[in-house]
Amino acid sequence: MLQSFLIIDEFDKVRSTSNLPLRSGTKPGLALARKESVPEQILMDMGFRVQTTSSAKEMGLLIGKADAALLCVGPDQVEGWRKRVLAVRSLPVLWWCDQDTFPSNECKMDPGIDGLMGPSMSALEIHCTLLLSVNHYFQRTEWQQEREQLLSRLEERKWIDQAKSILSEVKGISEAEAYEFLRKQAMNERKRMADVATSIVKVYQLLQDNKGGHK
């Protein structure tokens, strides 16, 4: 379960300004309400360890100690920050929604975000959100891994098919025989068939380029 958060808060200074000493005639409860609606305070009150930054460089140093990242940024900054975070470390990424970060109903949520949090949520609602966010994160990363594996297999298939065509042309054999040749060659060299096929295609292309150059 999540125990620590890295909060990336581009509105921290705005909130700090809002929490300056009250002017005469201002209701005392207003400053307290503002303080209690700050994401850092909410998470700390719930027992989470929290670190806050608005610097990409500092984020890179702090993210290793966090179990999740909470983005307190505007809609147009979500995708950029999400990519920066995930480039350093894979973890759940949530978006904090309040009047600063989500100013209008026209805002669109980044599809890579694992969950949403807001100042009006109760402790129970936040716990439920975190559970769902972690589940979504695992499902998302699993899907990404499966997608990468599929693309990798398709790429390997492309090299193998090209190598079979080259071998069929050069050796005057069928594609089935060319496939068997690749399989035996891979076993002899203790390599994957895709690696052997890639080498054959690249050598053939190099020879063709040199041949064309002589012409």
PyMOL commands that set and color helices and strands:
alter all, ss='L'
color gray80, all
select helices_A, chain A and resi 12-18+28-36+39-45+56-65+75-88+123-171+175-189+193-214
alter helices_A, ss='H'
color red, helices_A
select strands_A, chain A and resi 4-9+49-53+68-72+93-96+115-117
alter strands_A, ss='S'
color yellow, strands_A
deselect
rebuild
show_as cartoon
